[in-house]
Amino acid sequence: MIRVWQGDITGLDVCAIVNAANRSLLGGGGVDGAIHRAAGPGLLDECRGLGGCETGSAKITGGHGLKARHVIHAVGPVWQGGGQGEAELLAGCYRTAMDLADAAGCRSVAFPAISTGVYGYPPEDAARVAVATLRDWLDGHEGWEVTLVAFDARTADVLQKALEE
């Protein structure tokens, strides 16, 4: 099951929340900074030992001060016009995050709108990639609850429209 929810991802009581991280995994702005602040300094300490992460992939840590047991740090692509493999890289974030959640024994995951903030990915395009990739992954995987989290009403509308397509 995939649903859209508007609010603060850091307060969700799910097995794993996905962080729209940068390659260093050492925190940043937007959702990345909010997750690091809410989780506390233990998250940064754990991330320091991961050696960063490549674009289009993800790494998993503990949830530290969050309700979520895990944080999955997914590094989305910077939008460069759509001809640089951005859709494939973005899809890789979602697939890898789901694989990591599955390996950790999770069945509930919350995703932000990866790459749509400062990375400039057009929200409508990113939502279509997210929904298609998640539906493909969930095919054959029973009992999952995936939440697409929107910080604002506009993003919630974009995600809901992609879900209804």
C-alpha positions as CSV (number, residue, x, y, z in Angstrom):
1,M,0.0,0.0,0.0
2,I,1.2,3.5,-0.9
3,R,-0.3,6.6,0.7
4,V,0.4,10.3,0.7
5,W,0.6,12.1,4.0
6,Q,1.4,15.8,4.7
7,G,3.5,16.7,7.7
8,D,6.8,16.4,9.4
9,I,8.6,13.1,8.4
10,T,10.7,13.2,11.6
11,G,7.8,12.5,13.9
12,L,6.4,9.4,12.0
13,D,6.2,6.1,13.9
14,V,7.4,3.8,11.1
15,C,10.2,1.3,10.9
16,A,12.3,3.5,8.6
17,I,12.2,7.0,7.3
18,V,14.2,7.9,4.2
19,N,16.4,10.9,4.3
20,A,17.0,13.0,1.2
21,A,20.7,13.1,1.9
22,N,23.8,14.6,0.2
23,R,26.8,12.4,-0.8
24,S,28.7,13.1,2.4
25,L,25.7,11.9,4.6
26,L,26.8,14.5,7.2
27,G,23.6,16.6,7.2
28,G,22.5,19.6,5.2
29,G,19.5,21.7,4.7
30,G,15.8,20.8,4.2
31,V,14.6,17.4,5.2
32,D,18.3,16.2,5.7
33,G,18.9,18.9,8.3
34,A,15.6,18.3,10.0
35,I,16.2,14.6,10.3
36,H,19.7,15.1,11.7
37,R,18.4,17.7,14.2
38,A,15.5,15.5,15.4
39,A,17.7,12.3,15.6
40,G,20.4,14.0,17.6
41,P,24.2,13.8,17.5
42,G,24.4,10.0,17.4
43,L,23.1,10.0,13.8
44,L,25.9,12.2,12.7
45,D,28.4,10.1,14.5
46,E,27.1,6.9,12.8
47,C,27.0,8.6,9.4
48,R,30.7,9.6,9.8
49,G,31.6,6.0,9.7
50,L,29.8,5.2,6.5
51,G,32.2,6.9,4.1
52,G,29.5,8.8,2.2
53,C,27.2,7.4,-0.5
54,E,27.0,7.5,-4.3
55,T,24.2,9.3,-6.1
56,G,21.3,6.9,-6.9
57,S,22.0,4.7,-3.9
58,A,21.4,4.7,-0.1
59,K,22.8,3.5,3.2
60,I,21.0,2.7,6.5
61,T,21.6,3.7,10.0
62,G,19.8,3.5,13.3
63,G,17.1,6.0,14.1
64,H,18.7,7.4,17.2
65,G,16.4,10.0,18.8
66,L,13.6,9.4,16.2
67,K,10.5,7.2,16.6
68,A,11.7,5.3,13.5
69,R,14.1,2.5,14.2
70,H,16.1,3.3,11.1
71,V,17.1,6.1,8.8
72,I,17.8,5.3,5.2
73,H,20.0,8.0,3.6
74,A,19.2,8.2,-0.1
75,V,21.3,10.4,-2.4
76,G,19.2,11.7,-5.2
77,P,20.4,13.3,-8.4
78,V,20.8,17.0,-9.0
79,W,18.4,18.0,-11.9
80,Q,20.4,18.8,-15.0
81,G,17.6,18.9,-17.6
82,G,16.7,15.3,-17.6
83,G,19.2,14.0,-20.1
84,Q,21.9,12.9,-17.6
85,G,20.3,9.8,-16.3
86,E,18.4,11.6,-13.5
87,A,15.3,9.4,-13.7
88,E,17.4,6.2,-13.4
89,L,19.4,7.6,-10.5
90,L,16.2,8.7,-8.7
91,A,14.6,5.3,-9.2
92,G,17.8,3.7,-7.8
93,C,17.3,5.7,-4.6
94,Y,13.8,4.3,-4.1
95,R,14.8,0.7,-5.0
96,T,17.9,0.7,-2.8
97,A,16.0,2.2,0.1
98,M,13.3,-0.5,-0.2
99,D,15.9,-3.2,-0.4
100,L,17.7,-1.9,2.7
101,A,14.4,-1.6,4.6
102,D,13.5,-5.2,3.6
103,A,16.9,-6.5,4.8
104,A,16.4,-4.7,8.1
105,G,13.0,-6.5,8.6
106,C,10.9,-3.4,8.1
107,R,7.4,-3.3,6.6
108,S,6.7,0.4,7.0
109,V,8.8,3.1,5.3
110,A,8.3,6.9,4.8
111,F,9.8,8.8,1.9
112,P,10.2,12.5,1.4
113,A,10.1,13.9,-2.2
114,I,13.7,13.1,-2.9
115,S,15.7,15.6,-5.1
116,T,12.8,18.1,-5.4
117,G,14.2,20.7,-3.1
118,V,17.6,22.4,-3.7
119,Y,18.5,19.6,-6.2
120,G,15.8,21.1,-8.5
121,Y,14.1,17.9,-9.8
122,P,10.7,18.9,-11.2
123,P,8.2,17.7,-8.6
124,E,5.7,16.2,-11.0
125,D,8.5,14.2,-12.8
126,A,10.0,13.1,-9.5
127,A,6.6,11.9,-8.2
128,R,6.0,9.8,-11.3
129,V,9.4,8.1,-10.9
130,A,8.8,7.5,-7.2
131,V,5.4,6.0,-7.6
132,A,6.3,3.8,-10.6
133,T,9.5,2.6,-8.9
134,L,7.7,1.8,-5.6
135,R,4.8,0.1,-7.4
136,D,7.3,-2.1,-9.3
137,W,9.2,-3.0,-6.1
138,L,6.0,-3.7,-4.1
139,D,4.8,-6.1,-6.8
140,G,5.5,-9.5,-5.1
141,H,6.2,-8.0,-1.7
142,E,3.2,-8.3,0.5
143,G,2.3,-6.4,3.7
144,W,4.1,-3.2,3.2
145,E,3.0,0.3,4.1
146,V,4.8,3.0,2.2
147,T,4.1,6.7,3.0
148,L,5.0,9.5,0.6
149,V,5.5,12.5,2.9
150,A,4.9,16.0,1.7
151,F,6.0,19.0,3.8
152,D,3.4,21.3,2.1
153,A,0.0,21.1,0.4
154,R,1.4,21.6,-3.2
155,T,3.8,18.6,-2.8
156,A,1.0,16.5,-1.3
157,D,-1.2,17.3,-4.4
158,V,1.6,16.4,-6.8
159,L,2.2,13.1,-5.0
160,Q,-1.5,12.3,-4.9
161,K,-1.9,13.0,-8.6
162,A,1.0,10.7,-9.4
163,L,-0.5,8.0,-7.2
164,E,-3.9,8.3,-9.0
165,E,-2.4,8.0,-12.5
